[in-house]
């Protein structure tokens, strides 16, 4: 991609991540109390901020797909397909979050696209452990093949495994002393949960807040990967789950290798 576009796209991604975090907080509050005054006030401000972001990303064009998706989020259809007047606030939040995630997906594809096979070969050069590099490179290719053939569970597990491995590699290189200065818990890195490793890496400045977009099933991927009988887990991995997890992986790869 044109390197002159990288900085503005990263700025948009950071802004969208912030909007998504705010929206998730509002959604969770309204799900518990649909008429919470504070959440309703926050919702109005958040909707305006979302509108500004969408207008910027769509170039002010109401015909742009993102602008149309934003407008449609406020409409509720009857059984006959006709628009009705009112949409519950929590439903609006959920729809707008979906619109924001579509915008992030589009920008992520732009910034993570690669134009040459050489760049692909050296995708994991930032990994410090030389024995780990070929493993994650092969896993990355395997995960893409799994996604292409519709094996979404394997694609998600593979992406999470890579994410876990490269973040752990970065944490180990940073060192426990520096990590504890950033609020890391006691004990060995090897004993930390997946969630803890991501949180510490973010607090230590190794990665940004892209992991906030991980679907819930990805956060518990170790339980899914280690379960002998998955029927008892009642977990289904969808295509959006798998694709979003892989997108988050690419964002974290970029964080860990700023020169990409």
C-alpha positions as CSV (number, residue, x, y, z in Angstrom):
1,X,0.0,0.0,0.0
2,X,1.0,3.6,-0.4
3,X,3.1,4.4,2.8
4,X,1.8,7.9,2.8
5,X,-1.7,6.5,3.7
6,X,-0.4,4.4,6.6
7,X,-0.4,7.2,9.3
8,X,-4.0,8.5,8.6
9,X,-5.4,5.0,8.4
10,X,-3.8,4.1,11.8
11,X,-5.3,7.3,13.2
12,X,-8.7,6.3,12.0
13,X,-8.2,2.8,13.4
14,X,-7.3,4.2,16.8
15,X,-10.4,6.5,16.7
16,X,-12.7,3.6,15.7
17,X,-11.3,1.4,18.5
18,X,-12.1,4.1,21.0
19,X,-15.6,4.5,19.7
20,X,-16.1,0.7,19.8
21,X,-15.0,0.6,23.5
22,X,-17.4,3.4,24.4
23,X,-20.2,1.7,22.5
24,X,-19.6,-1.6,24.3
25,X,-19.9,0.2,27.6
26,X,-23.1,1.9,26.7
27,X,-24.5,-1.4,25.3
28,X,-23.8,-3.3,28.4
29,X,-25.4,-0.6,30.6
30,X,-28.5,-0.4,28.5
31,X,-28.8,-4.2,28.4
32,X,-29.2,-4.1,32.2
33,X,-31.2,-0.8,32.5
34,X,-32.8,0.3,29.2
35,X,-33.7,3.7,30.6
36,X,-30.5,4.5,32.5
37,X,-30.2,8.3,32.2
38,X,-26.4,8.5,32.1
39,X,-26.2,5.8,29.4
40,X,-28.9,7.6,27.3
41,X,-26.9,10.8,27.5
42,X,-23.7,9.0,26.6
43,X,-25.5,7.3,23.7
44,X,-26.5,10.7,22.2
45,X,-23.0,12.0,22.3
46,X,-21.6,8.7,21.0
47,X,-24.0,8.6,18.1
48,X,-22.9,12.1,17.1
49,X,-19.2,11.1,17.3
50,X,-19.9,7.9,15.3
51,X,-21.6,10.1,12.7
52,X,-18.6,12.4,12.4
53,X,-16.3,9.4,12.0
54,X,-18.5,7.8,9.3
55,X,-18.8,11.1,7.4
56,X,-15.0,11.5,7.4
57,X,-14.4,7.9,6.2
58,X,-17.1,8.1,3.5
59,X,-15.8,11.4,2.2
60,X,-19.1,13.1,3.0
61,X,-20.9,11.0,0.5
62,X,-24.3,9.7,1.6
63,X,-24.1,7.1,-1.2
64,X,-21.0,5.5,0.3
65,X,-21.6,2.0,1.6
66,X,-20.5,3.0,5.1
67,X,-22.8,6.1,5.2
68,X,-25.7,3.9,4.0
69,X,-25.0,1.3,6.7
70,X,-24.9,4.0,9.3
71,X,-28.3,5.4,8.3
72,X,-29.9,2.0,8.1
73,X,-28.8,1.2,11.7
74,X,-31.5,3.6,12.9
75,X,-34.3,1.9,10.9
76,X,-36.4,-1.1,12.1
77,X,-38.2,-3.2,9.6
78,X,-41.7,-4.7,10.1
79,X,-42.5,-8.2,9.0
80,X,-43.7,-6.8,5.7
81,X,-40.3,-5.0,5.3
82,X,-41.6,-1.5,5.8
83,X,-39.7,0.9,8.1
84,X,-41.2,1.6,11.5
85,X,-40.6,4.6,13.7
86,X,-38.7,3.4,16.8
87,X,-35.7,1.2,17.4
88,X,-34.8,0.3,21.0
89,X,-31.6,2.2,22.0
90,X,-29.6,-0.9,22.9
91,X,-30.4,-2.3,19.4
92,X,-29.2,0.9,17.8
93,X,-25.9,0.6,19.8
94,X,-25.5,-3.0,18.6
95,X,-26.1,-2.0,15.0
96,X,-23.7,1.0,15.1
97,X,-21.1,-1.3,16.7
98,X,-21.5,-3.5,13.6
99,X,-21.0,-0.5,11.3
100,X,-17.9,0.5,13.2
101,X,-16.5,-3.0,13.0
102,X,-17.1,-3.0,9.2
103,X,-15.1,0.2,8.9
104,X,-12.3,-1.3,11.0
105,X,-12.3,-4.5,8.8
106,X,-12.1,-2.4,5.7
107,X,-9.2,-0.3,7.0
108,X,-7.4,-3.3,8.4
109,X,-7.4,-5.0,5.0
110,X,-6.0,-1.9,3.4
111,X,-3.1,-1.4,5.9
112,X,-2.2,-5.1,6.2
113,X,-2.2,-5.9,2.5
114,X,1.2,-7.0,1.1
115,X,2.4,-6.5,-2.4
116,X,5.2,-9.0,-2.7
117,X,6.1,-12.6,-1.8
118,X,9.3,-11.4,-0.2
119,X,7.4,-9.4,2.4
120,X,5.2,-12.5,3.1
121,X,8.3,-14.7,3.7
122,X,9.7,-12.3,6.2
123,X,6.3,-11.7,7.9
124,X,7.5,-12.9,11.3
125,X,11.1,-11.5,11.4
126,X,10.2,-9.5,14.4
127,X,9.9,-12.7,16.5
128,X,13.0,-12.9,18.7
129,X,13.0,-16.7,19.2
130,X,14.4,-18.1,15.9
131,X,12.9,-21.5,16.6
132,X,9.4,-20.0,16.9
133,X,9.5,-18.1,13.6
134,X,9.0,-21.0,11.1
135,X,6.3,-22.5,13.4
136,X,4.2,-19.4,13.4
137,X,4.8,-18.8,9.7
138,X,3.5,-22.3,8.9
139,X,0.6,-21.9,11.3
140,X,-0.3,-18.5,9.6
141,X,-0.5,-20.2,6.2
142,X,-2.4,-23.2,7.7
143,X,-4.9,-20.8,9.4
144,X,-5.6,-19.0,6.1
145,X,-6.2,-22.3,4.3
146,X,-8.6,-23.3,7.1
147,X,-10.5,-20.0,6.7
148,X,-10.7,-20.4,3.0
149,X,-12.2,-23.9,3.2
150,X,-14.7,-22.9,5.9
151,X,-13.1,-24.5,8.9
152,X,-13.8,-21.5,11.1
153,X,-13.0,-23.2,14.4
154,X,-9.6,-24.3,13.3
155,X,-8.9,-20.9,11.7
156,X,-9.8,-19.1,15.0
157,X,-7.7,-21.5,17.2
158,X,-4.7,-21.1,14.9
159,X,-4.9,-17.3,14.9
160,X,-5.3,-17.3,18.7
161,X,-2.3,-19.7,19.1
162,X,-0.1,-17.4,16.9
163,X,-1.3,-14.3,18.8
164,X,-0.5,-16.0,22.1
165,X,2.9,-17.1,20.9
166,X,4.1,-13.8,19.5
167,X,2.8,-11.8,22.4
168,X,4.5,-14.2,24.8
169,X,7.8,-13.8,22.8
170,X,7.5,-10.0,23.1
171,X,6.8,-10.2,26.8
172,X,9.8,-12.5,27.5
173,X,12.1,-10.1,25.5
174,X,10.8,-7.1,27.6
175,X,11.7,-8.9,30.8
176,X,9.8,-9.4,34.1
177,X,11.3,-6.4,35.8
178,X,10.0,-4.0,33.2
179,X,6.7,-5.8,33.0
180,X,6.1,-5.6,36.7
181,X,6.8,-1.9,36.6
182,X,3.9,-1.8,34.1
183,X,1.6,-3.6,36.6
184,X,2.2,-7.2,35.6
185,X,1.2,-9.9,38.2
186,X,3.6,-12.0,40.1
187,X,4.8,-15.3,38.8
188,X,6.2,-16.6,35.6
189,X,4.9,-15.4,32.2
190,X,4.3,-19.1,31.3
191,X,1.7,-19.3,34.1
192,X,-0.3,-16.2,33.0
193,X,-3.6,-16.7,31.2
194,X,-4.1,-15.6,27.6
195,X,-6.1,-12.6,28.7
196,X,-3.4,-11.6,31.2
197,X,-0.7,-11.7,28.6
198,X,-2.6,-9.5,26.3
199,X,-3.4,-7.0,29.0
200,X,0.1,-6.8,30.3
201,X,1.5,-6.4,26.7
202,X,-0.9,-3.5,26.2
203,X,0.0,-1.8,29.5
204,X,3.7,-2.2,28.8
205,X,3.3,-0.5,25.4
206,X,4.2,-3.5,23.3
207,X,0.8,-3.5,21.6
208,X,-2.1,-1.1,21.3
209,X,-5.7,-1.8,22.1
210,X,-6.5,-3.8,19.0
211,X,-7.3,-6.9,21.1
212,X,-10.4,-5.2,22.4
213,X,-12.0,-6.4,19.2
214,X,-11.4,-10.1,19.9
215,X,-14.7,-12.0,20.0
216,X,-15.5,-13.7,23.4
217,X,-14.9,-17.2,22.0
218,X,-11.3,-16.2,21.1
219,X,-10.6,-15.1,24.6
220,X,-11.3,-18.6,25.9
221,X,-9.6,-20.4,23.0
222,X,-7.4,-22.4,25.4
223,X,-10.5,-24.0,26.9
224,X,-11.8,-24.9,23.4
225,X,-8.4,-26.2,22.2
226,X,-7.9,-28.3,25.2
227,X,-11.3,-29.8,25.5
228,X,-11.6,-33.5,24.6
229,X,-15.4,-33.3,24.4
230,X,-16.3,-30.0,22.9
231,X,-20.0,-30.8,22.9
232,X,-20.2,-29.8,26.6
233,X,-18.8,-26.4,25.9
234,X,-21.7,-25.3,23.7
235,X,-19.5,-23.1,21.6
236,X,-19.9,-22.4,18.0
237,X,-17.3,-20.5,16.0
238,X,-18.8,-18.3,13.3
239,X,-17.1,-17.0,10.2
240,X,-17.2,-13.4,11.5
241,X,-15.5,-14.7,14.7
242,X,-12.7,-16.3,12.8
243,X,-12.2,-13.4,10.4
244,X,-12.2,-10.8,13.1
245,X,-9.7,-12.8,15.2
246,X,-7.3,-13.1,12.2
247,X,-7.7,-9.3,11.6
248,X,-6.8,-8.6,15.2
249,X,-3.8,-10.9,14.8
250,X,-2.6,-8.8,11.8
251,X,-3.0,-5.6,13.8
252,X,-0.9,-7.0,16.7
253,X,1.7,-8.2,14.2
254,X,1.9,-4.6,12.9
255,X,2.2,-3.3,16.5
256,X,5.1,-5.7,17.3
257,X,6.9,-4.8,14.1
258,X,6.4,-1.1,13.5
259,X,8.6,-1.1,10.4
260,X,6.2,-3.3,8.5
